[in-house]
Amino acid sequence: MKKKICILLTGVLMALSLVACGKDDKKDNKEVTENVVQADLVEFINDELPGIAGDKDNALNIYNSYFAGSDMDNAAFVADLKNNAIPSMETYISNLSAIEVETTEVEEIKQLYLMGVQKQYEAMKMVVNAIENEMPDYLTQAEALIVEAQIYMDDYEAKVAEVAANNQITINSSTVPSGGIEESTTEAQ
């Protein structure tokens, strides 16, 4: 009888030790996943996007300069859009699309950002069509595209904040991506 109790007790202890190991494994897997997401997001925001930002900045500066009250005439604006801004946006979209990310969380962020940039690009092309074809309703459509682009950019920023919060990442500025982010220095317990 003592032998049966001893065997039963040994079996229970082994089962409990396996359960405890399973909990540690889940904790370790969660930490590994957080570390991968942290590294992926930090690389995307701090390294990848700034590395290709020149083309987008150039295109948006050209586009915004006309609406900021510059003395540029319509023909010069269209020429600048067609020769500089639109090709710069095409290069930016191509480079952005080529960025490889490792995690589904960062892929979702990248896709939101890409959709916003594509709407900005479409708006630029719509403005060219509006001016060249003297179609004021195209300008209204371009404005709608800009609004859509802003919605995607807002969703992008919200998703960055969500993923950052879920993965112990500190955002340094409200102007993601230019502000950058960093991995949190809090210690795992």
C-alpha positions as CSV (number, residue, x, y, z in Angstrom):
1,M,0.0,0.0,0.0
2,K,2.8,2.4,0.9
3,K,4.4,1.5,-2.4
4,K,1.2,2.5,-4.3
5,I,0.9,5.8,-2.4
6,C,4.6,6.5,-3.1
7,I,4.1,5.8,-6.8
8,L,0.9,7.9,-7.0
9,L,2.6,10.8,-5.1
10,T,5.6,10.6,-7.5
11,G,3.2,10.7,-10.5
12,V,1.4,13.7,-9.1
13,L,4.7,15.6,-8.4
14,M,5.9,14.8,-12.0
15,A,2.6,16.1,-13.4
16,L,2.8,19.3,-11.4
17,S,6.4,19.9,-12.5
18,L,5.3,19.5,-16.1
19,V,2.5,22.0,-15.6
20,A,4.9,24.5,-14.1
21,C,7.2,24.1,-17.0
22,G,4.4,24.7,-19.4
23,K,3.7,28.0,-17.7
24,D,7.3,29.1,-17.9
25,D,7.4,28.1,-21.6
26,K,4.3,30.3,-22.3
27,K,5.9,33.2,-20.4
28,D,9.2,32.7,-22.4
29,N,7.3,32.5,-25.7
30,K,5.5,35.7,-24.9
31,E,8.8,37.5,-24.1
32,V,10.3,36.2,-27.3
33,T,7.3,37.4,-29.3
34,E,7.4,40.8,-27.6
35,N,11.2,41.1,-28.4
36,V,10.6,40.2,-32.0
37,V,7.8,42.7,-32.4
38,Q,9.8,45.4,-30.5
39,A,12.8,44.9,-32.8
40,D,10.6,44.8,-35.9
41,L,8.7,48.0,-35.1
42,V,11.7,49.9,-33.9
43,E,13.6,49.0,-37.1
44,F,10.6,49.9,-39.3
45,I,10.0,53.3,-37.7
46,N,13.5,54.3,-36.8
47,D,15.6,52.9,-39.6
48,E,13.5,51.9,-42.7
49,L,11.1,54.8,-43.0
50,P,13.7,57.6,-42.4
51,G,16.0,55.9,-44.9
52,I,13.5,56.4,-47.7
53,A,11.7,59.6,-46.5
54,G,13.5,62.0,-48.8
55,D,11.3,61.2,-51.8
56,K,8.1,61.6,-49.9
57,D,9.2,64.8,-48.2
58,N,10.2,66.2,-51.6
59,A,6.8,65.3,-53.2
60,L,4.8,66.7,-50.3
61,N,6.8,69.9,-50.2
62,I,6.1,70.5,-53.8
63,Y,2.4,69.7,-53.5
64,N,1.9,71.8,-50.3
65,S,3.9,74.8,-51.6
66,Y,1.2,75.5,-54.2
67,F,-1.6,75.5,-51.6
68,A,0.5,77.5,-49.1
69,G,-0.1,80.6,-51.2
70,S,3.0,80.6,-53.3
71,D,3.0,82.7,-56.5
72,M,3.5,79.6,-58.7
73,D,1.1,79.6,-61.7
74,N,-1.0,76.5,-62.6
75,A,1.2,75.4,-65.5
76,A,4.4,75.6,-63.4
77,F,2.7,73.7,-60.6
78,V,1.5,70.9,-62.9
79,A,4.9,70.7,-64.5
80,D,6.5,70.4,-61.0
81,L,4.0,67.8,-60.0
82,K,4.5,65.7,-63.1
83,N,8.3,66.0,-63.3
84,N,9.2,65.9,-59.6
85,A,6.5,65.2,-57.1
86,I,4.7,62.3,-58.7
87,P,7.9,60.5,-59.7
88,S,9.2,61.0,-56.2
89,M,6.0,59.5,-54.7
90,E,6.2,56.6,-57.1
91,T,9.8,55.9,-55.9
92,Y,8.7,56.3,-52.3
93,I,5.8,53.9,-52.7
94,S,8.0,51.3,-54.5
95,N,10.7,51.6,-51.7
96,L,8.0,51.4,-49.0
97,S,6.4,48.3,-50.6
98,A,9.9,46.7,-50.7
99,I,10.5,47.0,-47.0
100,E,10.3,43.6,-45.4
101,V,9.0,43.2,-41.9
102,E,8.9,40.1,-39.7
103,T,5.7,40.3,-37.8
104,T,2.0,40.5,-38.6
105,E,1.7,43.5,-36.2
106,V,4.2,45.6,-38.1
107,E,2.9,44.4,-41.4
108,E,-0.5,45.8,-40.5
109,I,1.2,49.1,-39.5
110,K,3.1,49.2,-42.8
111,Q,-0.1,48.5,-44.8
112,L,-2.0,51.4,-43.2
113,Y,0.9,53.7,-43.8
114,L,1.2,52.5,-47.4
115,M,-2.5,53.0,-48.1
116,G,-2.3,56.6,-46.7
117,V,0.7,57.4,-49.0
118,Q,-1.1,55.9,-52.0
119,K,-4.1,58.1,-51.4
120,Q,-1.7,61.1,-51.2
121,Y,-0.2,60.0,-54.5
122,E,-3.7,59.6,-56.1
123,A,-4.6,63.1,-54.9
124,M,-1.6,64.6,-56.7
125,K,-2.5,62.9,-59.9
126,M,-6.1,64.1,-59.5
127,V,-4.9,67.7,-59.1
128,V,-2.9,67.4,-62.3
129,N,-6.0,66.1,-64.1
130,A,-8.1,68.9,-62.6
131,I,-5.8,71.6,-63.7
132,E,-5.0,70.2,-67.2
133,N,-8.6,69.4,-68.0
134,E,-10.1,72.4,-66.2
135,M,-12.3,70.0,-64.1
136,P,-13.0,71.7,-60.8
137,D,-14.9,68.6,-59.6
138,Y,-11.6,66.7,-59.8
139,L,-10.2,69.1,-57.1
140,T,-13.1,68.0,-54.9
141,Q,-12.2,64.4,-55.5
142,A,-8.5,65.2,-54.7
143,E,-9.6,66.8,-51.4
144,A,-11.6,63.6,-50.6
145,L,-8.5,61.5,-51.3
146,I,-6.5,63.8,-48.9
147,V,-9.1,63.2,-46.3
148,E,-8.9,59.4,-46.9
149,A,-5.1,59.6,-46.6
150,Q,-5.4,61.4,-43.3
151,I,-7.8,58.7,-42.0
152,Y,-5.2,56.0,-42.9
153,M,-2.4,58.0,-41.3
154,D,-4.5,58.5,-38.1
155,D,-5.2,54.7,-38.1
156,Y,-1.5,54.1,-38.7
157,E,-0.5,56.3,-35.7
158,A,-3.1,54.6,-33.5
159,K,-1.9,51.2,-34.5
160,V,1.7,52.1,-33.8
161,A,0.6,53.4,-30.3
162,E,-1.3,50.2,-29.7
163,V,1.5,47.8,-30.7
164,A,4.0,50.0,-28.8
165,A,1.9,49.8,-25.6
166,N,1.4,46.0,-26.0
167,N,5.2,45.4,-26.4
168,Q,6.8,47.8,-23.9
169,I,7.9,50.3,-26.5
170,T,8.2,54.0,-25.7
171,I,7.2,56.5,-28.4
172,N,9.4,59.5,-28.3
173,S,7.2,61.9,-30.2
174,S,3.6,62.2,-31.5
175,T,4.9,62.6,-35.0
176,V,5.6,59.0,-35.9
177,P,7.6,58.1,-37.9
178,S,9.8,61.1,-37.8
179,G,9.9,61.2,-33.9
180,G,11.1,57.6,-33.7
181,I,10.4,55.0,-31.1
182,E,12.6,52.9,-28.8
183,E,12.4,49.7,-26.9
184,S,11.4,50.3,-23.3
185,T,14.0,49.9,-20.6
186,T,11.6,48.3,-18.1
187,E,12.9,45.0,-16.8
188,A,10.9,41.8,-17.3
189,Q,9.8,40.4,-14.0
